[in-house]
Amino acid sequence: MKIGNPGLSSKVALYVSALLKDGLRPEIVFHNLEHTSTVVRTAIRMARHLHLDSRLEEILLTAAWFHDTGFIVDYEHHKENSQAFARGFLMDHWSSDKIDLVCACIGATTVPQRPVGILQNILCDADLQHLSSPYFFRDLYRLRLERETALKQNYSDADWYESNLAFMRAHRYFTDYARKTLEPGKKENIRRLEQFMVSARY
């Protein structure tokens, strides 16, 4: 994250990494440091492809680092808590207007996503890049395990596949970059998920 203020950018990465490593409950097996790091890397690729200036890239990647820190506090209100973590860390470094942009990006990743502007579009697409990933079914298993343990929500195989299939069919990426590079993988995962759902019903 070598952008804008390299010293602060490194501090953000180190702070959030330590926060997630030390603060997350053991049952948070999907929304963890691995997921956050993947979102950050994806956001970097998209920002560079779209030639964002250093100030916008710094805002974007700071939001990417903080966007799921709130899972440390509470599952159902994690976005509000993620924004609080970001504000608490950044208040001594940035103007309130700049911090507001970070928090707006974090809030935009709330599902259903309704981003406004290029920064929010990028972060939303990066946050759901796993829908296109070759590791999608590993992540899907982790997400199911996380929800069952953290929220006490139990699913049959058929119900789990069906709910995720409905989500993926309704989902749309917001940037041209994601539509070109991520959508094909998502379509393949939808095809495979349809097969899993059929098998689970019989």
Backbone as a printed PyTorch tensor [residue, N CA C, xyz], in Angstrom:
tensor([[[  0.8380,  -1.1910,   0.0000],
         [  0.0000,   0.0000,   0.0000],
         [  0.8780,   1.2490,   0.0000]],

        [[  1.7860,   1.3780,  -0.9430],
         [  2.7520,   2.4560,  -0.9830],
         [  2.2000,   3.6130,  -1.8010]],

        [[  1.3750,   4.4130,  -1.1490],
         [  0.6820,   5.4890,  -1.8310],
         [  0.5550,   6.6740,  -0.9110]],

        [[  0.3550,   7.8650,  -1.4920],
         [  0.0350,   9.0500,  -0.7150],
         [  1.0200,   9.2880,   0.4120]],

        [[  0.7080,   8.8710,   1.5990],
         [  1.5510,   8.9760,   2.7810],
         [  2.0480,   7.5780,   3.1140]],

        [[  3.2530,   7.2180,   2.6200],
         [  3.7310,   5.8410,   2.8120],
         [  3.7790,   5.4280,   4.2720]],

        [[  4.1490,   6.3790,   5.1640],
         [  4.2260,   6.0320,   6.5710],
         [  2.8740,   5.6640,   7.1400]],

        [[  1.8620,   6.4710,   6.8570],
         [  0.5240,   6.1850,   7.3630],
         [ -0.0490,   4.9330,   6.7100]],

        [[  0.1920,   4.7690,   5.4130],
         [ -0.3290,   3.6020,   4.7150],
         [  0.2060,   2.3110,   5.3200]],

        [[  1.4790,   2.2930,   5.6460],
         [  2.0680,   1.1150,   6.2810],
         [  1.4840,   0.9010,   7.6680]],

        [[  1.2450,   2.0040,   8.3860],
         [  0.6610,   1.8950,   9.7230],
         [ -0.7510,   1.3310,   9.6680]],

        [[ -1.5290,   1.7470,   8.6520],
         [ -2.8790,   1.2020,   8.4860],
         [ -2.8190,  -0.3000,   8.2920]],

        [[ -1.9630,  -0.7450,   7.3810],
         [ -1.8460,  -2.1780,   7.0890],
         [ -1.4160,  -2.9530,   8.3290]],

        [[ -0.4310,  -2.4490,   9.0470],
         [  0.0550,  -3.1390,  10.2420],
         [ -0.9960,  -3.1310,  11.3460]],

        [[ -1.6600,  -1.9950,  11.5210],
         [ -2.6650,  -1.8800,  12.5770],
         [ -3.8220,  -2.8480,  12.3340]],

        [[ -4.3610,  -2.8440,  11.1160],
         [ -5.5090,  -3.7030,  10.8340],
         [ -5.1040,  -5.1730,  10.8710]],

        [[ -3.9350,  -5.4890,  10.3530],
         [ -3.4770,  -6.8850,  10.3880],
         [ -3.4110,  -7.3960,  11.8190]],

        [[ -2.8220,  -6.6040,  12.7130],
         [ -2.7390,  -7.0100,  14.1220],
         [ -4.1220,  -7.0620,  14.7580]],

        [[ -4.9650,  -6.0940,  14.4070],
         [ -6.3170,  -6.0440,  14.9590],
         [ -7.0980,  -7.3060,  14.6180]],

        [[ -7.0400,  -7.7220,  13.3650],
         [ -7.7850,  -8.9060,  12.9390],
         [ -7.1660, -10.1930,  13.4960]],

        [[ -5.8610, -10.2700,  13.5090],
         [ -5.1980, -11.4670,  14.0450],
         [ -5.5230, -11.6800,  15.5190]],

        [[ -5.4920, -10.6020,  16.2710],
         [ -5.6330, -10.7070,  17.7240],
         [ -7.0780, -10.5820,  18.2060]],

        [[ -7.9350,  -9.9100,  17.4140],
         [ -9.2490,  -9.5650,  17.9130],
         [-10.4020, -10.4180,  17.4330]],

        [[-10.2580, -11.0810,  16.2980],
         [-11.3770, -11.8630,  15.7740],
         [-11.6110, -13.1240,  16.5920]],

        [[-12.8780, -13.4320,  16.8030],
         [-13.2210, -14.6800,  17.4710],
         [-12.8840, -15.8560,  16.5490]],

        [[-12.6060, -17.0200,  17.1030],
         [-12.1980, -18.1700,  16.2750],
         [-13.2230, -18.5810,  15.2310]],

        [[-14.5120, -18.3100,  15.4880],
         [-15.5390, -18.7440,  14.5460],
         [-15.6200, -17.8580,  13.3020]],

        [[-14.9250, -16.7260,  13.2830],
         [-14.9300, -15.8550,  12.1000],
         [-13.8630, -16.3850,  11.1370]],

        [[-14.2540, -17.3440,  10.3370],
         [-13.2990, -18.0670,   9.4830],
         [-13.3270, -17.6010,   8.0350]],

        [[-14.2720, -16.7220,   7.6910],
         [-14.2780, -16.1660,   6.3320],
         [-13.8940, -14.6900,   6.3330]],

        [[-14.5630, -13.8850,   7.1470],
         [-14.2940, -12.4440,   7.1830],
         [-13.0790, -12.1680,   8.0690]],

        [[-11.9470, -12.6360,   7.6340],
         [-10.7230, -12.5830,   8.4320],
         [ -9.6230, -11.8350,   7.6790]],

        [[ -8.3940, -11.9350,   8.1680],
         [ -7.2870, -11.2190,   7.5420],
         [ -7.0280, -11.7050,   6.1230]],

        [[ -7.2090, -12.9900,   5.8730],
         [ -7.0160, -13.5100,   4.5200],
         [ -7.9850, -12.8470,   3.5380]],

        [[ -9.2470, -12.7730,   3.9260],
         [-10.2400, -12.1150,   3.0710],
         [ -9.8910, -10.6410,   2.8770]],

        [[ -9.5800,  -9.9510,   3.9600],
         [ -9.2500,  -8.5240,   3.8640],
         [ -8.0550,  -8.2950,   2.9530]],

        [[ -7.0210,  -9.1000,   3.0990],
         [ -5.8290,  -8.9490,   2.2650],
         [ -6.1480,  -9.1690,   0.7910]],

        [[ -7.0220, -10.1330,   0.5110],
         [ -7.4290, -10.3850,  -0.8750],
         [ -8.1990,  -9.1970,  -1.4340]],

        [[ -9.0820,  -8.6240,  -0.6280],
         [ -9.8270,  -7.4410,  -1.0590],
         [ -8.8750,  -6.2880,  -1.3490]],

        [[ -7.8890,  -6.0850,  -0.4960],
         [ -6.9130,  -5.0090,  -0.7020],
         [ -6.1390,  -5.2350,  -2.0010]],

        [[ -5.6580,  -6.4540,  -2.2140],
         [ -4.8950,  -6.7370,  -3.4440],
         [ -5.7510,  -6.5170,  -4.6850]],

        [[ -7.0060,  -6.9410,  -4.6260],
         [ -7.9030,  -6.7440,  -5.7680],
         [ -8.1550,  -5.2660,  -6.0020]],

        [[ -8.3580,  -4.5160,  -4.9400],
         [ -8.5800,  -3.0730,  -5.0610],
         [ -7.3640,  -2.3770,  -5.6570]],

        [[ -6.1800,  -2.8220,  -5.2840],
         [ -4.9560,  -2.2470,  -5.8520],
         [ -4.9180,  -2.4760,  -7.3620]],

        [[ -5.1780,  -3.6970,  -7.7900],
         [ -5.1650,  -3.9940,  -9.2290],
         [ -6.1730,  -3.1290,  -9.9760]],

        [[ -7.3610,  -2.9920,  -9.4200],
         [ -8.3930,  -2.2170, -10.0810],
         [ -8.0470,  -0.7340, -10.1020]],

        [[ -7.4990,  -0.2290,  -9.0050],
         [ -7.1170,   1.1860,  -8.9380],
         [ -6.0360,   1.5070,  -9.9550]],

        [[ -5.0560,   0.6320, -10.0600],
         [ -3.9700,   0.8640, -11.0230],
         [ -4.4890,   0.7690, -12.4530]],

        [[ -5.3790,  -0.1830, -12.7160],
         [ -5.9570,  -0.3210, -14.0470],
         [ -6.7440,   0.9380, -14.4320]],

        [[ -7.4270,   1.5330, -13.4590],
         [ -8.2500,   2.7070, -13.7230],
         [ -7.4910,   4.0220, -13.5480]],

        [[ -6.1970,   3.9180, -13.2130],
         [ -5.3160,   5.0960, -13.1130],
         [ -5.8360,   6.1080, -12.0870]],

        [[ -6.2390,   5.6110, -10.9270],
         [ -6.6290,   6.5290,  -9.8590],
         [ -5.4240,   7.3350,  -9.4050]],

        [[ -5.6620,   8.5860,  -9.0200],
         [ -4.5510,   9.3630,  -8.4700],
         [ -4.2480,   8.8780,  -7.0530]],

        [[ -3.1130,   9.3030,  -6.5350],
         [ -2.6130,   8.7450,  -5.2700],
         [ -3.5560,   9.0500,  -4.1080]],

        [[ -4.2120,  10.2240,  -4.1030],
         [ -5.1210,  10.5520,  -3.0020],
         [ -6.3220,   9.6150,  -2.9990]],

        [[ -6.9290,   9.3930,  -4.1550],
         [ -8.0900,   8.5180,  -4.2250],
         [ -7.7120,   7.0740,  -3.9080]],

        [[ -6.5400,   6.6670,  -4.3760],
         [ -6.1040,   5.3020,  -4.0990],
         [ -5.8680,   5.0930,  -2.6050]],

        [[ -5.3380,   6.1130,  -1.9560],
         [ -5.1080,   6.0170,  -0.5150],
         [ -6.4280,   5.8690,   0.2410]],

        [[ -7.4270,   6.6430,  -0.1450],
         [ -8.7550,   6.5390,   0.4810],
         [ -9.3360,   5.1430,   0.2480]],

        [[ -9.2690,   4.6810,  -0.9940],
         [ -9.8110,   3.3680,  -1.3510],
         [ -9.1640,   2.2550,  -0.5430]],

        [[ -7.8590,   2.2340,  -0.4950],
         [ -7.1760,   1.1140,   0.1570],
         [ -7.2870,   1.1770,   1.6720]],

        [[ -7.3800,   2.3760,   2.2080],
         [ -7.6340,   2.4910,   3.6500],
         [ -9.0050,   1.9010,   3.9780]],

        [[ -9.9980,   2.2160,   3.1610],
         [-11.3300,   1.6330,   3.3560],
         [-11.2930,   0.1170,   3.1910]],

        [[-10.5190,  -0.3610,   2.2310],
         [-10.4190,  -1.8110,   2.0190],
         [ -9.8320,  -2.5040,   3.2510]],

        [[ -8.8330,  -1.8960,   3.8520],
         [ -8.2510,  -2.4970,   5.0500],
         [ -9.2440,  -2.5390,   6.2060]],

        [[ -9.9930,  -1.4630,   6.3810],
         [-10.8680,  -1.3690,   7.5500],
         [-12.2450,  -1.9880,   7.3480]],

        [[-12.6200,  -2.3880,   6.1290],
         [-14.0310,  -2.6090,   5.8180],
         [-14.7050,  -3.7240,   6.6210]],

        [[-13.9410,  -4.6820,   7.1390],
         [-14.5410,  -5.7680,   7.9270],
         [-13.9860,  -5.8650,   9.3470]],

        [[-13.3030,  -4.8300,   9.8020],
         [-12.7630,  -4.8650,  11.1680],
         [-13.8690,  -4.9570,  12.2080]],

        [[-15.0600,  -4.5070,  11.8630],
         [-16.1660,  -4.5070,  12.8260],
         [-16.6240,  -5.8790,  13.2580]],

        [[-16.2310,  -6.9220,  12.5260],
         [-16.5690,  -8.2760,  12.9560],
         [-15.9430,  -8.6020,  14.3110]],

        [[-14.9440,  -7.8510,  14.7000],
         [-14.3430,  -8.0430,  16.0150],
         [-15.3580,  -7.7470,  17.1180]],

        [[-16.2320,  -6.7810,  16.8720],
         [-17.1680,  -6.3130,  17.8910],
         [-18.5060,  -7.0330,  17.8070]],

        [[-19.0640,  -7.0880,  16.5860],
         [-20.4270,  -7.5670,  16.4400],
         [-20.6380,  -8.0170,  14.9980]],

        [[-21.3520,  -9.1240,  14.8130],
         [-21.5360,  -9.6610,  13.4660],
         [-22.5590,  -8.8520,  12.6710]],

        [[-23.7120,  -8.6260,  13.2500],
         [-24.8110,  -8.0420,  12.4870],
         [-24.6400,  -6.5520,  12.2280]],

        [[-23.8440,  -5.8630,  13.0170],
         [-23.6220,  -4.4240,  12.8290],
         [-22.1430,  -4.1460,  12.5510]],

        [[-21.5330,  -5.0450,  11.8090],
         [-20.0820,  -4.9350,  11.6420],
         [-19.6700,  -3.7290,  10.8080]],

        [[-20.5090,  -3.2680,   9.8900],
         [-20.1090,  -2.1220,   9.0700],
         [-20.0030,  -0.8520,   9.9100]],

        [[-20.9750,  -0.6210,  10.7710],
         [-20.9200,   0.5440,  11.6430],
         [-19.6780,   0.4910,  12.5380]],

        [[-19.3660,  -0.6940,  13.0330],
         [-18.1890,  -0.8300,  13.8800],
         [-16.8980,  -0.6980,  13.0810]],

        [[-16.9160,  -1.1490,  11.8350],
         [-15.7490,  -0.9600,  10.9620],
         [-15.4990,   0.5320,  10.7360]],

        [[-16.5630,   1.2740,  10.5160],
         [-16.4290,   2.7220,  10.3460],
         [-15.8750,   3.3680,  11.6180]],

        [[-16.3070,   2.8720,  12.7620],
         [-15.8260,   3.4240,  14.0320],
         [-14.3340,   3.1500,  14.2090]],

        [[-13.8870,   1.9480,  13.8570],
         [-12.4510,   1.6430,  13.9180],
         [-11.6650,   2.5870,  13.0110]],

        [[-12.1650,   2.8000,  11.7960],
         [-11.4760,   3.6780,  10.8520],
         [-11.4010,   5.1030,  11.3870]],

        [[-12.5260,   5.6180,  11.8810],
         [-12.5410,   6.9790,  12.4230],
         [-11.5740,   7.1100,  13.5950]],

        [[-11.5850,   6.1290,  14.4840],
         [-10.7160,   6.1970,  15.6500],
         [ -9.2460,   6.2250,  15.2860]],

        [[ -8.8750,   5.4640,  14.2630],
         [ -7.4730,   5.4230,  13.8550],
         [ -7.0740,   6.6670,  13.0680]],

        [[ -7.9470,   7.1440,  12.2060],
         [ -7.5910,   8.2000,  11.2520],
         [ -7.7830,   9.6050,  11.7900]],

        [[ -8.4910,   9.7740,  12.9010],
         [ -8.8760,  11.1110,  13.3510],
         [ -7.6790,  12.0100,  13.6560]],

        [[ -6.5500,  11.4190,  14.0030],
         [ -5.3580,  12.2210,  14.2920],
         [ -4.4950,  12.4540,  13.0610]],

        [[ -4.9130,  11.9270,  11.9110],
         [ -4.0830,  12.0030,  10.7130],
         [ -4.7430,  12.7250,   9.5420]],

        [[ -6.0660,  12.5880,   9.4100],
         [ -6.7650,  13.1090,   8.2300],
         [ -7.8790,  14.0630,   8.6170]],

        [[ -8.3100,  14.8510,   7.6450],
         [ -9.4590,  15.7320,   7.8510],
         [-10.7300,  14.8980,   7.9730]],

        [[-11.7560,  15.5030,   8.5720],
         [-13.0210,  14.7840,   8.7330],
         [-13.6470,  14.4740,   7.3770]],

        [[-13.4650,  15.3590,   6.3950],
         [-14.0190,  15.1110,   5.0610],
         [-13.3970,  13.8790,   4.4230]],

        [[-12.1050,  13.7210,   4.5780],
         [-11.4100,  12.5670,   4.0000],
         [-11.8130,  11.2860,   4.7210]],

        [[-11.9490,  11.3640,   6.0320],
         [-12.3950,  10.2000,   6.8070],
         [-13.8130,   9.8200,   6.4060]],

        [[-14.6570,  10.8160,   6.1550],
         [-16.0320,  10.5360,   5.7170],
         [-16.0480,   9.7480,   4.4120]],

        [[-15.1210,  10.0280,   3.5090],
         [-15.0460,   9.2870,   2.2490],
         [-14.6770,   7.8220,   2.5010]],

        [[-13.7540,   7.5920,   3.4180],
         [-13.3940,   6.2210,   3.7930],
         [-14.6110,   5.4940,   4.3550]],

        [[-15.3080,   6.1410,   5.2630],
         [-16.4630,   5.5010,   5.9040],
         [-17.6030,   5.2720,   4.9210]],

        [[-17.7580,   6.1650,   3.9670],
         [-18.7830,   5.9690,   2.9410],
         [-18.4630,   4.7470,   2.0860]],

        [[-17.2000,   4.5560,   1.7750],
         [-16.7940,   3.3670,   1.0210],
         [-17.0770,   2.0980,   1.8220]],

        [[-16.7500,   2.1190,   3.0950],
         [-17.0150,   0.9620,   3.9510],
         [-18.5180,   0.6720,   3.9800]],

        [[-19.3240,   1.6940,   4.1860],
         [-20.7670,   1.5080,   4.2460],
         [-21.3510,   0.9770,   2.9560]],

        [[-20.7420,   1.3480,   1.8270],
         [-21.2580,   0.9110,   0.5280],
         [-21.1580,  -0.5960,   0.3300]],

        [[-20.2750,  -1.2570,   1.0680],
         [-20.1230,  -2.7030,   0.9070],
         [-21.1990,  -3.5000,   1.6260]],

        [[-22.0950,  -2.8050,   2.3410],
         [-23.2280,  -3.4800,   2.9570],
         [-24.0970,  -4.1140,   1.8760]],

        [[-24.4570,  -5.3770,   2.0670],
         [-25.2970,  -6.0950,   1.1060],
         [-26.7590,  -5.8460,   1.4400]],

        [[-27.6160,  -5.4690,   0.4560],
         [-27.2970,  -5.3230,  -0.9590],
         [-26.4810,  -4.0580,  -1.2240]],

        [[-25.4590,  -4.2020,  -2.0410],
         [-24.5610,  -3.0980,  -2.3140],
         [-25.2500,  -2.0340,  -3.1750]],

        [[-25.0420,  -0.7640,  -2.7760],
         [-25.5580,   0.3580,  -3.5700],
         [-24.4870,   1.4480,  -3.6240]],

        [[-23.4050,   1.1750,  -4.3040],
         [-22.3000,   2.1300,  -4.3240],
         [-22.6150,   3.3700,  -5.1590]],

        [[-21.9620,   4.4560,  -4.7850],
         [-22.0610,   5.7110,  -5.5260],
         [-20.6470,   6.1940,  -5.8070]],

        [[-20.2740,   6.2820,  -7.0720],
         [-18.9480,   6.7860,  -7.4230],
         [-17.9230,   5.6910,  -7.5790]],

        [[-16.8070,   6.0550,  -8.1700],
         [-15.8010,   5.0750,  -8.5840],
         [-15.1570,   4.3570,  -7.4030]],

        [[-14.8850,   5.0710,  -6.3060],
         [-14.2340,   4.4230,  -5.1660],
         [-15.1290,   3.3470,  -4.5620]],

        [[-16.3880,   3.6830,  -4.3630],
         [-17.3220,   2.7080,  -3.8060],
         [-17.5570,   1.5530,  -4.7680]],

        [[-17.6150,   1.8560,  -6.0580],
         [-17.7700,   0.7910,  -7.0570],
         [-16.6150,  -0.2010,  -6.9840]],

        [[-15.4020,   0.3160,  -6.9110],
         [-14.2240,  -0.5550,  -6.8580],
         [-14.2430,  -1.4160,  -5.6030]],

        [[-14.4950,  -0.7930,  -4.4550],
         [-14.4420,  -1.5510,  -3.2080],
         [-15.5190,  -2.6220,  -3.1670]],

        [[-16.7130,  -2.3000,  -3.6580],
         [-17.7810,  -3.3040,  -3.6850],
         [-17.3950,  -4.4830,  -4.5670]],

        [[-16.8170,  -4.2180,  -5.7160],
         [-16.4070,  -5.3060,  -6.6020],
         [-15.2730,  -6.1180,  -5.9900]],

        [[-14.3270,  -5.4370,  -5.3560],
         [-13.2090,  -6.1520,  -4.7240],
         [-13.7020,  -7.0140,  -3.5690]],

        [[-14.6730,  -6.5030,  -2.8230],
         [-15.1880,  -7.2410,  -1.6650],
         [-15.8490,  -8.5500,  -2.0870]],

        [[-16.4610,  -8.5730,  -3.2680],
         [-17.1480,  -9.7800,  -3.7320],
         [-16.3900, -10.4590,  -4.8740]],

        [[-15.0920, -10.2350,  -4.9400],
         [-14.3020, -10.9130,  -5.9680],
         [-14.3130, -12.4220,  -5.7720]],

        [[-14.5440, -12.8670,  -4.5240],
         [-14.5090, -14.3090,  -4.2680],
         [-15.5960, -15.0600,  -5.0370]],

        [[-16.6440, -14.3460,  -5.4830],
         [-17.6780, -15.0100,  -6.2730],
         [-17.1150, -15.5590,  -7.5770]],

        [[-16.0170, -15.0030,  -8.0180],
         [-15.4030, -15.4180,  -9.2790],
         [-14.1900, -16.3170,  -9.0790]],

        [[-13.8440, -16.5450,  -7.8440],
         [-12.5710, -17.1880,  -7.5350],
         [-12.6020, -18.6990,  -7.7710]],

        [[-11.4670, -19.2800,  -8.1740],
         [-11.3830, -20.7440,  -8.2220],
         [-11.4880, -21.3800,  -6.8380]],

        [[-11.3420, -20.5710,  -5.8000],
         [-11.4790, -21.0400,  -4.4150],
         [-12.8660, -20.7370,  -3.8620]],

        [[-13.8160, -20.4700,  -4.7390],
         [-15.1550, -20.0670,  -4.3210],
         [-15.8000, -21.0760,  -3.3770]],

        [[-15.7000, -22.3620,  -3.6780],
         [-16.4040, -23.3490,  -2.8630],
         [-15.7270, -23.5510,  -1.5040]],

        [[-14.4320, -23.3360,  -1.4320],
         [-13.7660, -23.3010,  -0.1260],
         [-14.2960, -22.1340,   0.6960]],

        [[-14.3980, -20.9650,   0.0610],
         [-14.8950, -19.7840,   0.7620],
         [-16.3580, -19.9360,   1.1500]],

        [[-17.1320, -20.5840,   0.2880],
         [-18.5460, -20.8080,   0.5890],
         [-18.7020, -21.7000,   1.8130]],

        [[-17.8590, -22.7070,   1.9140],
         [-17.8770, -23.5850,   3.0940],
         [-17.5230, -22.7860,   4.3530]],

        [[-16.4940, -21.9400,   4.2480],
         [-16.0930, -21.1360,   5.4020],
         [-17.1950, -20.1740,   5.8210]],

        [[-17.8560, -19.5740,   4.8520],
         [-18.9300, -18.6430,   5.1700],
         [-20.0920, -19.3610,   5.8510]],

        [[-20.4240, -20.5390,   5.3770],
         [-21.4950, -21.3180,   6.0080],
         [-21.1230, -21.6800,   7.4390]],

        [[-19.9120, -22.1450,   7.6400],
         [-19.4560, -22.4960,   8.9760],
         [-19.4790, -21.2760,   9.8960]],

        [[-19.0560, -20.1350,   9.3730],
         [-19.0400, -18.9080,  10.1540],
         [-20.4440, -18.4980,  10.5840]],

        [[-21.3890, -18.5430,   9.6620],
         [-22.7540, -18.1460,   9.9830],
         [-23.4200, -19.1360,  10.9400]],

        [[-23.1010, -20.3960,  10.7890],
         [-23.6890, -21.3950,  11.6900],
         [-23.1820, -21.2400,  13.1130]],

        [[-21.8990, -20.8900,  13.2590],
         [-21.3260, -20.7750,  14.5970],
         [-21.5430, -19.3940,  15.2040]],

        [[-21.3940, -18.3490,  14.4060],
         [-21.5020, -16.9890,  14.9340],
         [-22.9480, -16.5430,  15.0890]],

        [[-23.8260, -16.9640,  14.1700],
         [-25.2150, -16.5240,  14.1830],
         [-26.1990, -17.6270,  14.5570]],

        [[-25.6690, -18.8350,  14.7540],
         [-26.5240, -19.9960,  15.0840],
         [-27.5730, -20.2350,  14.0050]],

        [[-27.1900, -20.0250,  12.7630],
         [-28.0760, -20.2610,  11.6250],
         [-27.6790, -21.5690,  10.9510]],

        [[-28.5750, -22.5340,  10.9540],
         [-28.2810, -23.8280,  10.3520],
         [-29.0250, -23.9750,   9.0340]],

        [[-28.3710, -24.5780,   8.0720],
         [-28.9180, -24.7320,   6.7320],
         [-28.8070, -26.1820,   6.2860]],

        [[-29.7980, -26.6280,   5.5420],
         [-29.6090, -27.8590,   4.7810],
         [-28.7160, -27.5340,   3.5920]],

        [[-28.0980, -28.5480,   3.0100],
         [-27.2630, -28.3030,   1.8330],
         [-28.0660, -27.6220,   0.7370]],

        [[-29.2800, -28.1180,   0.4910],
         [-30.0970, -27.5710,  -0.5940],
         [-30.4430, -26.1020,  -0.3270]],

        [[-30.8090, -25.7760,   0.9060],
         [-31.1550, -24.3970,   1.2330],
         [-29.9460, -23.4690,   1.1120]],

        [[-28.8040, -23.9540,   1.5520],
         [-27.5880, -23.1350,   1.4730],
         [-27.2120, -22.8510,   0.0220]],

        [[-27.2100, -23.8820,  -0.8010],
         [-26.8730, -23.6850,  -2.2050],
         [-27.9010, -22.7880,  -2.8900]],

        [[-29.1680, -22.9870,  -2.5750],
         [-30.2220, -22.2130,  -3.2270],
         [-30.1280, -20.7280,  -2.8750]],

        [[-29.8820, -20.4210,  -1.6160],
         [-29.8020, -19.0160,  -1.2120],
         [-28.5980, -18.3330,  -1.8410]],

        [[-27.4840, -19.0490,  -1.9200],
         [-26.2970, -18.4610,  -2.5340],
         [-26.4370, -18.3450,  -4.0470]],

        [[-27.1300, -19.2920,  -4.6390],
         [-27.3660, -19.2190,  -6.0750],
         [-28.2540, -18.0170,  -6.4090]],

        [[-29.2820, -17.7850,  -5.6070],
         [-30.1430, -16.6280,  -5.8240],
         [-29.3490, -15.3270,  -5.6910]],

        [[-28.4730, -15.2820,  -4.6940],
         [-27.6390, -14.0930,  -4.5030],
         [-26.7350, -13.8570,  -5.7030]],

        [[-26.0980, -14.9110,  -6.1870],
         [-25.1520, -14.7570,  -7.2880],
         [-25.8540, -14.3980,  -8.5920]],

        [[-27.0320, -14.9420,  -8.8070],
         [-27.7750, -14.6010, -10.0200],
         [-28.2080, -13.1420, -10.0190]],

        [[-28.5230, -12.6180,  -8.8460],
         [-28.9710, -11.2310,  -8.7450],
         [-27.8080, -10.2410,  -8.7310]],

        [[-26.6360, -10.7160,  -8.3640],
         [-25.4830,  -9.8290,  -8.1980],
         [-24.9780,  -9.3040,  -9.5370]],

        [[-24.5330,  -8.0430,  -9.5260],
         [-23.8870,  -7.4350, -10.6810],
         [-22.6270,  -6.7100, -10.2230]],

        [[-21.5510,  -6.8960, -10.9710],
         [-20.3610,  -6.0810, -10.7220],
         [-20.5850,  -4.6800, -11.2730]],

        [[-19.9050,  -3.6920, -10.6820],
         [-20.1720,  -2.2940, -10.9990],
         [-19.1520,  -1.6710, -11.9440]],

        [[-17.9320,  -2.1760, -11.9580],
         [-16.9000,  -1.6020, -12.8160],
         [-16.7360,  -2.4230, -14.0900]],

        [[-16.3290,  -1.7590, -15.1480],
         [-16.0490,  -2.4720, -16.3960],
         [-14.9470,  -3.5050, -16.1940]],

        [[-13.9520,  -3.1460, -15.3700],
         [-12.8490,  -4.0660, -15.1060],
         [-13.3640,  -5.3780, -14.5180]],

        [[-14.2330,  -5.2800, -13.5130],
         [-14.7500,  -6.4920, -12.8750],
         [-15.6560,  -7.2690, -13.8160]],

        [[-16.4480,  -6.5590, -14.5930],
         [-17.3200,  -7.2590, -15.5420],
         [-16.5100,  -8.0460, -16.5670]],

        [[-15.3600,  -7.5320, -16.9220],
         [-14.5300,  -8.2200, -17.9180],
         [-13.6880,  -9.3330, -17.3000]],

        [[-13.1650,  -9.1000, -16.0990],
         [-12.2000, -10.0430, -15.5260],
         [-12.7900, -10.9880, -14.4810]],

        [[-13.8520, -10.5700, -13.8000],
         [-14.4160, -11.3880, -12.7230],
         [-15.7010, -12.1040, -13.1290]],

        [[-16.4920, -11.4940, -13.9840],
         [-17.7800, -12.0740, -14.3570],
         [-17.6650, -13.4730, -14.9550]],

        [[-16.6770, -13.7470, -15.8250],
         [-16.5830, -15.1170, -16.3750],
         [-16.4020, -16.1860, -15.2970]],

        [[-15.5540, -15.9060, -14.3080],
         [-15.3660, -16.8640, -13.2260],
         [-16.6120, -17.0240, -12.3830]],

        [[-17.3340, -15.9300, -12.1830],
         [-18.5880, -16.0080, -11.4230],
         [-19.5950, -16.8840, -12.1500]],

        [[-19.6910, -16.7190, -13.4650],
         [-20.6340, -17.5280, -14.2410],
         [-20.2950, -19.0120, -14.1480]],

        [[-19.0060, -19.3250, -14.1500],
         [-18.6020, -20.7260, -14.0140],
         [-18.9690, -21.2560, -12.6290]],

        [[-18.7950, -20.4450, -11.6040],
         [-19.1560, -20.8780, -10.2570],
         [-20.6660, -21.0250, -10.1040]],

        [[-21.4450, -20.1920, -10.7930],
         [-22.8980, -20.3530, -10.8000],
         [-23.2640, -21.6950, -11.4320]],

        [[-22.6180, -22.0070, -12.5390],
         [-22.9000, -23.2810, -13.2250],
         [-22.6120, -24.4650, -12.3050]],

        [[-21.4950, -24.4260, -11.6220],
         [-21.1390, -25.5180, -10.7170],
         [-22.0640, -25.5570,  -9.5070]],

        [[-22.4660, -24.3910,  -9.0180],
         [-23.3660, -24.3430,  -7.8730],
         [-24.7400, -24.9040,  -8.2290]],

        [[-25.1820, -24.6740,  -9.4440],
         [-26.4450, -25.2560,  -9.9090],
         [-26.3730, -26.7800,  -9.8600]],

        [[-25.2250, -27.3370, -10.2190],
         [-25.0540, -28.7940, -10.1820],
         [-25.0770, -29.2980,  -8.7400]],

        [[-24.4270, -28.5660,  -7.8420],
         [-24.4420, -28.9440,  -6.4300],
         [-25.8660, -28.9250,  -5.8840]],

        [[-26.6450, -27.9210,  -6.2710],
         [-27.9890, -27.7960,  -5.7530],
         [-28.8730, -28.9490,  -6.2250]],

        [[-28.7340, -29.3380,  -7.4860],
         [-29.4970, -30.4550,  -8.0020],
         [-29.1520, -31.7330,  -7.2410]],

        [[-27.8660, -31.9520,  -7.0070],
         [-27.4330, -33.1510,  -6.2840],
         [-27.9490, -33.1530,  -4.8480]],

        [[-28.0010, -31.9600,  -4.2490],
         [-28.4300, -31.8680,  -2.8500],
         [-29.9000, -32.1490,  -2.6730]],

        [[-30.6770, -31.9880,  -3.7280],
         [-32.1240, -32.2110,  -3.6550],
         [-32.5090, -33.6640,  -3.7960]],

        [[-31.5790, -34.4940,  -4.2860],
         [-31.9320, -35.8910,  -4.5470],
         [-31.0140, -36.8420,  -3.7870]]])
